[in-house]
Each structure stands twice: as C-alpha cells, then as structure tokens.
Amino acid sequence: MADTNLVFSKIVAFPKPTIWSQAYNAGKLFAILSLKKDSKEDEESPDSLSIFGKNVLERLEEEFFTIETKNLESIKQAVITTLKEIPDEVTPSFTAVVFIDNILYSFAKGNGKVFIKRGGKFGTILDGTNEDLATATSSSGKLEDNDLIVLATHDFLDIVDPTFLSSSLGNLTPAEIAEALTPKIHEKDDAGAAAFIVKYSKQTTQPIMQEETKQQIEKPQLKAPFFKKMVPVSFAQFSHSKKKFLTVAVVILIVLITSIFFAVKKQNDSKTKALFEEVYASASKKYDEGSSLLDLSKSLAKESLSEAQKIIQDNKDKLPEKSQEKEKAENLLKNINEKLSSISSLEKSTDEKKTLSIAVKNGSGVTGAAAKASDFLKGLGYNVVSTGNADRDDYKNTKIQVKEAKKEFLDILKGDLSKNYTIGETSSDLPENSSEDALIIIGK
C-alpha cells in the first residue's frame, strides 16, 4: 500500500489591524485563511482579528479530528460549521485540502482557490466564489505521484496571478517556490495574502527482501575438515624444499580464505545495515505519526501504528539473530504493541461513554457555553441528554458530579474536559434519584 509523503512550504504576509492571514497545518489537513474588516474601529487592539482567526483555525482542527469517518461530505460539514462562526462584518477567504490515502479533498470559500501542477500541466481544481457562509465549494479527486498542490487566498492571487504562478513553479521544491514568491508578497504589503505549496509523492512502506540479499546475509560456514583435507597425511615423505613450499602455500590459502570470509561478512553486515535502516526508518516514521495523532484521532493513530507493526513483523525475521539491528527492531515492535493496546483500551472506554447520561449546565454567564460543551462531549462519544442554566452564573471553574454507581467515569470526564476547560471541584456524590448519571457545570 502506498503511503502519503508530503513536503510543503507556506507564504504568509505581515498582518495589519484590519487584515490578517495565516497558513495552518495539522497532520494531513492544510488550510489558509484571511480575514478582513472594512471598519478600522479595532486599530487600537491590533491583535483582535489575529486572535479570532486563530480561534477559527483551532475550531476547524477540533471539528476535523472528531470526525469518525472522514469523507467529502463529513469534512465539508466540519468546514461549514467552522465558517459559521465568522461574523458578517468580517470578509473571509478560505481554502483547505485533506490528503487521505491517495485522494485529495478540497474546500474553498471567499474566492480562495486550489491549483494543481501535474507533469507539465497546470490548472484550477477548486474556485471558492460562493459568498454564502452557509455553504462551501468542495471537490475530490485521485492524486498521482509528484502532484504539486497550491492553496491561495484571494489577496494572494491579486499579487500572483495564476499565469505568473504557473511559470514560477517549474521543477522547484515547495521551499524554493516559497522563497522565490515571498519577496513579491512582502513588497506589495497586502496582509490578506497567504498560500500553501504542497508536493505529494508515494513511498513504499514495506521494504522488499530480494532472494539474493537473503542468501548474502546467511553467514558462510567454514568447517575444520576442510582445512584437514588440505594437509598431506604423509608430510614427512616430502623433501625439505617441497615441505617449505607446501607450508607457504597452506599459509597463503588460509590467509586467502580468511580474507574472503571477512570480506563476505563485511558485505553481509552492510546488507543487513541497509535493510535495517530501511525497515526501521519506515516503521519509526509511522510510529511517530501514530503517537502524535493519539490525542487528536484514535482511529488515525491506530491506522499508522498498525502499519508500523506490519512493517516490523514482515521484516524482523530477515535480520540476523542476536544482532543489534534485530534487538532494536523488536524493541520498537514492543513499543508499537503497547500503544495499540492502549488505544484498544481507550476504544472500549469510548463505547462505555455512551452508557453515561449527562446534564450540562451553564454556570459561566457566557451565552451558549452549555451548548458548546455539549457538542464537545457528544464529539467524544458521551450521551448528553439535557442542557440549561446552573443555579448561578459565577462559577470560576468547571464542576463535575457523578453518581456513586458511576464513579469510574469521574477521572475519564475530568481528563476529557481538561482539554478545553479548567476543572475545579469533582465528586461522586450526585444523588441517586437524579435523572442523569452525571452533572457538569461549566465555569468561566
């Protein structure tokens, strides 16, 4: 199976009080966003638009990584949900792409565009001209090796038009393209200009062991009888000169055989090292990728870790027994198995979350805080049965109460909510006659 290998670089203009842009990446999700306000009322607070824009991108990441089954429609819905938070007085230009296996999913808004360079051809694959924030333009298509994908905001394209952009790509790397175009962006000083350049390629995740390599790794066996046959039984019958000649010949032969032995061993060691580096590097990359996704998406983390596990299992027996290389491979496999085991435990925990009924109350005084927390908990698999206002609106921290019979969920709820909220009082003293198993009061 081919693995997505992405090399990318970004271009972002310097922000201004009323115009801000950013290029954002999280795993296989790439997005660019520019925000523009016609009014200059916020010039005294130059960071306000920047803070709002970063919150929008963080919400996009949250929506994206809570999707269980990622496809065009589910990701599009996450994009639409995110863009609804942009107020009417702010004009956005948004583009995002997601790489899943060898499929590219593209989304655009506010005249943002997505381009592709394939071989010697360059063209537009998505144009976000729809100004209605209730929708988003989307498309999907199959990728080919060495495709170059470019995401651009409306302001970026005002400076670098598609014709100039096409001529700037050539056979350069994303970093070289960004280096060439960045001065032009900064020269125009348009704070809404941003772009992502992403190169897609495929790499084989399972190194193939050739039969010839397998034979070379096997150590040659030089047995004592071989040398015994080389020594004459009746050595004394030869003359002194012949004895001297024969002795020299035997020494030369032993030296030659020893040299061949060590030459073959060195060659085998080199082959072993090359195989190990290929296997270990490929598996380590998948292991690191899976580990980094654990807090974002258990399903994606499990997918990457399972690929790492298969790489090691398919190749570890091809490494010499009791070698350092095989020991390292087995240690990595042990770490991979431990991570997969922890995910299985978490998945079991997720299934159990559905059995816990939860009431969410707003104790912060912030409108919509309970609904937002409810959506967050539902995204984690919890069963939220009601929302409303708490007995007061001045809770400083978030309070968690569960029934004594459900106290095993207390630490789980605390761990999940602490990602977005400051946790205060927690207890398992919720009355047994309560209609819900847990009560969560959202604080400031």
C-alpha positions in Angstrom: 0.0 0.0 0.0 1.4 3.5 -0.9 1.8 6.0 1.9 1.2 9.7 1.5 4.5 11.6 1.7 4.0 15.4 1.9 6.6 18.1 1.5 5.3 21.6 2.0 6.0 25.3 2.5 3.9 28.3 3.2 3.8 32.1 2.4 2.1 34.5 4.8 2.0 38.3 4.6 2.6 40.5 7.6 -0.7 41.2 9.5 -2.4 44.6 9.9 -5.1 45.7 12.4 -8.0 45.2 9.9 -6.4 42.4 7.7 -5.0 39.1 8.9 -4.0 35.8 7.2 -2.5 32.5 8.2 -1.4 29.2 6.7 -2.2 26.3 9.0 -1.3 22.6 9.0 -2.3 19.6 11.3 -1.3 16.2 10.0 -2.8 15.7 6.6 -5.0 18.8 6.9 -3.8 22.1 5.3 -5.8 25.3 5.4 -5.2 29.0 4.6 -7.5 31.8 6.0 -7.5 35.5 5.5 -9.9 37.9 7.4 -10.7 41.4 6.5 -12.7 44.1 8.3 -13.9 47.2 6.5 -14.0 49.2 9.7 -10.9 50.5 11.5 -12.5 50.5 14.9 -10.2 47.8 16.2 -6.9 49.5 15.3 -6.3 50.2 18.9 -6.4 46.4 19.5 -4.3 45.1 16.6 -4.3 41.5 17.9 -8.1 41.2 18.0 -8.5 39.9 14.4 -5.5 37.6 14.8 -6.9 36.0 18.0 -10.3 35.5 16.3 -8.6 33.9 13.2 -6.5 31.5 15.3 -9.7 30.5 17.1 -11.4 29.7 13.8 -8.5 27.5 12.8 -8.4 25.8 16.1 -12.2 25.1 15.8 -11.5 23.7 12.3 -8.9 21.3 13.8 -11.3 20.3 16.6 -14.2 19.6 14.1 -11.9 17.7 11.7 -10.3 15.4 14.2 -13.6 14.5 15.8 -14.9 13.1 12.5 -15.0 9.3 12.8 -15.5 8.5 9.1 -13.7 11.1 7.0 -15.1 11.7 3.5 -16.1 14.6 1.3 -19.4 15.3 3.0 -18.3 14.8 6.6 -15.3 17.1 6.2 -17.4 19.7 4.3 -19.8 19.8 7.2 -16.9 20.4 9.6 -15.8 23.3 7.3 -19.3 24.8 7.2 -19.7 24.5 11.0 -16.4 26.3 11.4 -17.1 29.1 8.9 -20.5 29.9 10.6 -18.6 31.4 13.4 -17.3 34.2 11.2 -19.4 37.4 11.8 -21.0 39.3 9.0 -18.7 42.3 9.3 -15.6 40.1 8.6 -14.9 39.0 5.0 -13.0 35.7 4.8 -11.0 34.0 2.1 -10.6 30.3 3.0 -9.2 27.2 1.3 -8.4 23.8 2.8 -7.3 20.4 1.5 -7.1 17.0 3.1 -4.9 14.1 2.0 -6.4 10.7 2.8 -4.6 7.8 1.2 -4.3 8.9 -2.5 -7.4 11.1 -2.5 -7.4 14.9 -2.3 -10.4 16.5 -0.7 -10.6 20.3 -1.4 -12.8 23.1 0.1 -12.9 26.8 -0.6 -14.7 30.0 0.3 -14.5 33.7 -0.4 -12.6 33.5 -3.8 -9.9 31.2 -2.4 -8.6 28.8 -5.0 -6.8 25.4 -5.2 -4.4 24.7 -8.1 -2.6 21.6 -9.3 0.5 21.1 -11.3 0.7 17.6 -12.8 3.6 16.9 -15.1 3.8 19.9 -17.4 0.1 20.9 -16.9 -1.2 23.5 -14.5 -4.9 24.2 -13.7 -7.5 25.1 -11.2 -9.3 22.3 -9.3 -11.4 24.4 -7.0 -12.7 28.0 -7.0 -14.5 29.3 -3.9 -16.6 32.1 -5.4 -19.7 31.4 -3.4 -20.1 34.2 -0.8 -22.8 32.4 1.2 -21.2 31.3 4.5 -23.9 28.6 4.9 -22.2 26.6 2.1 -18.7 25.9 0.9 -17.4 24.8 -2.5 -15.8 21.3 -2.4 -14.3 18.7 -4.7 -12.3 15.4 -4.5 -10.0 13.6 -6.9 -7.3 10.9 -7.1 -3.7 12.0 -6.7 -0.7 10.9 -8.8 2.9 10.8 -7.8 4.7 14.2 -7.7 1.5 16.2 -7.9 2.0 19.8 -6.7 -0.9 21.4 -4.9 -1.2 25.2 -4.3 -3.7 26.8 -2.0 -4.1 30.6 -2.3 -6.3 33.4 -0.8 -8.0 36.0 -2.9 -5.4 38.7 -2.0 -2.5 36.4 -2.8 -3.9 35.9 -6.4 -4.3 39.7 -6.8 -0.5 39.8 -6.4 0.5 36.5 -8.0 -2.0 35.8 -10.8 -2.4 32.1 -12.0 -0.3 32.7 -15.1 2.6 34.1 -13.1 2.1 31.3 -10.5 2.3 28.6 -13.1 5.5 30.0 -14.6 7.0 30.2 -11.1 6.6 26.5 -10.2 8.9 24.8 -12.7 10.6 21.8 -11.2 11.3 23.5 -7.9 10.7 22.2 -4.4 7.9 23.8 -2.3 10.6 25.6 -0.2 12.3 27.0 -3.3 8.9 28.2 -4.7 8.1 29.9 -1.4 11.5 31.6 -1.3 11.0 32.9 -4.8 7.5 34.3 -4.3 7.8 35.6 -0.7 9.6 38.9 -1.6 6.8 39.7 -4.1 4.2 39.3 -1.4 6.0 41.4 1.2 6.7 44.1 -1.5 3.0 44.6 -2.1 2.3 44.6 1.7 -1.1 43.0 1.4 -1.8 41.4 4.8 -4.5 39.1 3.3 -2.1 37.2 1.1 -1.3 33.6 2.1 -0.6 30.4 0.3 0.4 26.8 0.8 2.6 24.8 -1.6 2.3 21.0 -1.0 4.1 18.3 -3.0 2.5 14.8 -2.9 4.5 11.6 -3.5 4.2 8.0 -2.8 6.7 5.8 -0.9 6.7 2.1 -0.3 6.2 1.3 3.3 7.3 -2.4 3.1 10.9 -3.0 2.0 11.2 -6.0 -0.3 13.8 -8.6 0.6 15.4 -10.0 -2.6 16.4 -13.6 -2.6 20.0 -12.6 -3.4 20.1 -10.4 -0.3 18.7 -13.2 1.9 21.5 -15.5 0.7 24.2 -12.9 1.3 23.0 -12.4 4.9 23.5 -16.0 5.8 27.0 -16.5 7.2 29.3 -18.8 5.4 30.3 -21.9 7.4 34.0 -22.9 7.2 34.4 -26.3 8.9 37.6 -27.8 10.3 37.5 -30.9 8.0 38.0 -28.5 5.1 41.4 -27.5 6.4 42.2 -31.1 7.4 41.9 -32.2 3.8 44.4 -29.6 2.7 47.3 -31.1 4.8 49.1 -34.2 3.4 48.8 -37.3 5.6 52.4 -38.3 5.0 54.0 -34.9 5.3 57.4 -36.4 6.2 57.8 -38.0 2.8 58.4 -34.7 1.0 61.8 -33.1 0.6 62.7 -30.0 2.6 62.2 -27.7 -0.3 58.8 -29.2 -1.0 57.8 -29.0 2.7 58.7 -25.3 2.7 56.8 -24.7 -0.5 53.8 -26.6 0.8 53.8 -24.7 4.1 53.9 -21.4 2.3 51.0 -22.5 0.1 48.9 -23.6 3.0 49.6 -20.2 4.8 48.6 -18.3 1.7 45.5 -20.4 1.3 44.5 -19.8 4.9 45.1 -16.0 4.6 43.1 -16.0 1.3 40.2 -17.9 2.8 40.2 -15.7 5.9 40.2 -12.6 3.7 37.3 -13.9 1.7 35.4 -14.8 4.9 35.8 -11.3 6.4 35.0 -9.7 3.0 31.8 -11.7 2.7 31.0 -10.9 6.4 31.5 -7.2 5.8 29.3 -7.3 2.7 26.6 -9.2 4.7 26.9 -6.7 7.5 26.4 -3.8 5.0 23.4 -5.5 3.5 22.0 -6.1 7.0 22.5 -2.5 8.0 20.9 -1.2 4.7 17.9 -3.4 5.3 17.6 -2.4 8.9 17.8 1.3 8.2 15.1 1.0 5.5 12.8 -1.1 7.7 13.5 0.8 11.0 13.2 4.3 9.4 9.9 3.5 7.7 8.4 1.9 10.8 9.7 4.7 13.1 8.1 7.3 10.9 4.7 5.5 11.1 5.2 5.0 14.9 5.9 8.7 15.4 3.0 9.7 13.2 0.6 7.4 15.2 1.9 8.7 18.5 1.4 12.3 17.5 -2.2 11.6 16.5 -3.2 9.8 19.7 -4.7 13.0 21.3 -6.4 14.1 18.0 -7.8 10.9 16.4 -7.6 7.4 17.8 -8.7 5.9 14.5 -5.9 7.6 12.5 -3.4 6.9 15.2 -4.3 3.2 15.2 -4.0 3.1 11.4 -0.5 4.5 11.4 0.6 2.3 14.3 -0.8 -0.8 12.6 1.2 -0.1 9.5 4.3 0.3 11.6 3.6 -3.0 13.3 3.2 -4.8 10.0 6.5 -3.4 8.6 8.4 -4.7 11.6 6.6 -8.1 11.7 7.2 -8.7 8.0 10.9 -8.0 8.1 12.3 -8.7 11.6 12.9 -12.4 10.9 15.1 -11.4 7.9 17.6 -9.7 10.3 20.4 -11.9 11.9 19.6 -13.5 15.3 21.1 -11.8 18.3 22.2 -8.8 16.2 21.8 -5.2 17.5 19.6 -4.5 14.5 17.1 -7.2 15.4 17.1 -6.2 19.0 16.3 -2.6 18.1 13.5 -3.7 15.7 12.0 -5.9 18.4 12.1 -3.1 21.0 10.3 -0.8 18.5 7.7 -3.5 17.9 7.2 -3.8 21.7 6.6 0.0 21.9 4.2 -0.2 18.9 2.2 -3.0 20.5 1.9 -1.1 23.8 0.5 1.9 22.0 -2.0 -0.2 20.1 -3.0 -1.9 23.3 -3.7 1.5 25.0 -5.8 2.5 22.0 -7.9 -0.6 22.3 -8.5 0.2 26.0 -9.5 3.7 25.0 -11.9 2.5 22.3 -13.5 0.3 24.9 -13.8 3.3 27.2 -15.4 5.3 24.3 -18.1 2.6 23.9 -18.8 2.7 27.6 -19.2 6.5 27.4 -22.4 6.1 25.5 -24.0 4.5 28.6 -23.4 7.6 30.8 -26.3 10.1 30.7 -25.1 13.7 31.3 -26.7 17.0 32.1 -24.7 20.1 31.1 -25.4 23.4 32.9 -24.1 26.9 32.1 -22.6 28.5 35.2 -20.2 30.9 33.4 -22.7 33.6 32.4 -21.5 33.3 28.8 -24.3 32.7 26.3 -24.1 29.3 24.6 -21.4 27.9 26.9 -23.5 24.8 27.8 -24.4 24.1 24.2 -20.7 24.4 23.2 -19.7 22.0 25.9 -22.5 19.6 24.9 -21.3 19.5 21.3 -17.7 18.9 22.6 -18.8 16.0 24.8 -21.0 14.4 22.1 -18.0 14.5 19.8 -16.1 12.4 22.3 -18.9 9.8 22.4 -20.8 10.9 25.5 -24.6 10.8 25.8 -25.7 14.4 26.7 -29.4 14.3 27.5 -30.0 17.9 28.6 -28.6 21.4 28.7 -29.6 24.5 30.7 -28.5 27.2 33.2 -26.9 26.5 36.5 -28.2 27.8 39.9 -25.8 30.8 39.5 -23.6 32.3 36.8 -20.4 33.0 38.7 -18.7 29.6 38.7 -14.9 30.2 38.3 -14.1 26.6 37.2 -15.9 23.7 35.8 -17.6 21.4 38.3 -18.2 17.6 37.8 -20.5 15.4 39.8 -21.3 11.8 39.1 -23.4 9.2 40.9 -21.6 6.8 43.3 -22.5 3.9 40.9 -20.8 5.7 38.0 -17.7 7.0 39.9 -15.4 5.1 37.5 -16.3 7.9 34.9 -15.1 10.7 37.1 -11.4 10.6 36.1 -12.4 9.9 32.4 -14.7 13.0 32.4 -12.0 15.1 34.1 -9.4 14.0 31.6 -11.6 14.8 28.6 -12.9 18.1 29.8 -9.5 19.4 30.9 -8.5 19.7 27.3 -10.8 22.7 26.9 -11.8 23.7 30.5 -10.2 24.4 33.9 -11.5 21.8 36.2 -12.5 22.7 39.8 -14.5 20.6 42.2 -15.1 16.9 41.3 -17.1 14.4 43.3 -19.2 11.2 43.1 -22.0 12.5 45.4 -24.7 13.2 42.8 -28.0 12.0 44.3 -29.0 8.5 43.1 -32.5 9.8 42.4 -31.1 12.3 39.8 -32.5 11.7 36.3 -28.9 11.9 34.9 -25.8 9.9 35.8 -23.5 13.0 35.7 -23.9 16.8 36.1 -21.3 19.2 34.6 -21.5 22.9 35.4 -19.4 25.0 33.0 -17.4 27.7 34.7 -15.7 30.8 33.4 
